[in-house]
Amino acid sequence: MIRVKICGITTPHAYRAATEAGADWIGFNFFPRSPRHVTPQQAESIAGLRGPSRVGLFVEPDMAVIEQTLAVFSLDILQIYAGAPTCWAIAARFGLPVWRAVGVAHASDLPRTSEGLAGFVIEAKAPAGADRPGGNATAFDWSITRNWQSPGPWLLGGGLRPDNVATAVALSGASAVDVSSGVEDQPGHKSSELIRAFIAAAKADAHQA
Ligand SMILES: O=C(O)c1ccccc1N[C@@H]1O[C@H](COP(=O)(O)O)[C@@H](O)[C@H]1O
């Protein structure tokens, strides 16, 4: 069964829709320039006591920012946009699994070793001029991961939608997917209907793709 992360949840309504539809991870975006940005206090008021694993997204973060976030809102996994040494330092400091986000355009961009990290989010490089490294509804050629000997767990992200996720999984060989823009009806606003459609499409029998 394909595992699904719904990223950039900003309301209790969307949180409930994703949880009830069977999301495996819920992503909370702590990057201030994102239209999906939440404060730790907002994240705490959105998520219930019980629910899927919580992933905190940070871009080139200061340790203090992560520390302040964790003081208010507990996270299970940190999704980090930074180089491997920064990711190691974060993993060591907070004792949490770190997924490093890697932007790819060619097979040569794919990680070849685990880098000592818990996993990777493999997504398209940001388009020229973008003000954020992800969440741009941009896809890459999914077939480049097909024959990749992944050195650890990974999620496929970038430009996924309910209508293309089954194809993306079939072409990429991914066993987990990550979506933000593709389940929104306007930037930063999640649609419960699209969340349900995405999770159903991702978790449908892969042979139907
Ligand atoms: O969603 C954002 O605004 C964002 C900002 C900064 C870094 C990453 C961000 N989102 C992540 O990007 C990918 C793909 O997003 P999309 O589905 O193409 O919108 C996903 O991993 C999000 O977690």
Ligand as a Chemical Component Dictionary entry (heavy atoms), coordinates in Angstrom:
data_LIG
# 
_chem_comp.id                   LIG 
_chem_comp.type                 NON-POLYMER 
_chem_comp.pdbx_formal_charge   0 
_chem_comp.three_letter_code    LIG 
# 
loop_
_chem_comp_atom.comp_id 
_chem_comp_atom.atom_id 
_chem_comp_atom.alt_atom_id 
_chem_comp_atom.type_symbol 
_chem_comp_atom.charge 
_chem_comp_atom.model_Cartn_x 
_chem_comp_atom.model_Cartn_y 
_chem_comp_atom.model_Cartn_z 
_chem_comp_atom.pdbx_ordinal 
LIG O1  O1  O 0 4.489 23.825 0.371  1  
LIG C1  C1  C 0 5.277 24.772 0.483  2  
LIG O2  O2  O 0 4.907 25.946 0.449  3  
LIG C2  C2  C 0 6.741 24.509 0.654  4  
LIG C3  C3  C 0 7.566 25.566 0.952  5  
LIG C4  C4  C 0 8.922 25.366 1.108  6  
LIG C5  C5  C 0 9.464 24.111 0.962  7  
LIG C6  C6  C 0 8.648 23.043 0.662  8  
LIG C7  C7  C 0 7.290 23.203 0.515  9  
LIG N1  N1  N 0 6.433 22.136 0.222  10 
LIG C8  C8  C 0 6.873 20.820 -0.078 11 
LIG O3  O3  O 0 7.145 20.730 -1.454 12 
LIG C9  C9  C 0 6.810 19.452 -1.949 13 
LIG C10 C10 C 0 5.929 19.506 -3.151 14 
LIG O4  O4  O 0 4.897 20.375 -3.031 15 
LIG P1  P1  P 0 3.722 20.484 -4.135 16 
LIG O5  O5  O 0 2.821 19.297 -3.918 17 
LIG O6  O6  O 0 4.334 20.494 -5.480 18 
LIG O7  O7  O 0 3.063 21.764 -3.778 19 
LIG C11 C11 C 0 6.207 18.712 -0.819 20 
LIG O8  O8  O 0 7.263 17.948 -0.276 21 
LIG C12 C12 C 0 5.842 19.737 0.186  22 
LIG O9  O9  O 0 6.034 19.162 1.439  23 
# 
loop_
_chem_comp_bond.comp_id 
_chem_comp_bond.atom_id_1 
_chem_comp_bond.atom_id_2 
_chem_comp_bond.value_order 
_chem_comp_bond.pdbx_ordinal 
LIG O1  C1  DOUB 1  
LIG C1  O2  SING 2  
LIG C1  C2  SING 3  
LIG C2  C3  SING 4  
LIG C2  C7  DOUB 5  
LIG C3  C4  DOUB 6  
LIG C4  C5  SING 7  
LIG C5  C6  DOUB 8  
LIG C6  C7  SING 9  
LIG C7  N1  SING 10 
LIG N1  C8  SING 11 
LIG C8  O3  SING 12 
LIG C8  C12 SING 13 
LIG O3  C9  SING 14 
LIG C9  C10 SING 15 
LIG C9  C11 SING 16 
LIG C10 O4  SING 17 
LIG O4  P1  SING 18 
LIG P1  O5  DOUB 19 
LIG P1  O6  SING 20 
LIG P1  O7  SING 21 
LIG C11 O8  SING 22 
LIG C11 C12 SING 23 
LIG C12 O9  SING 24 
# 
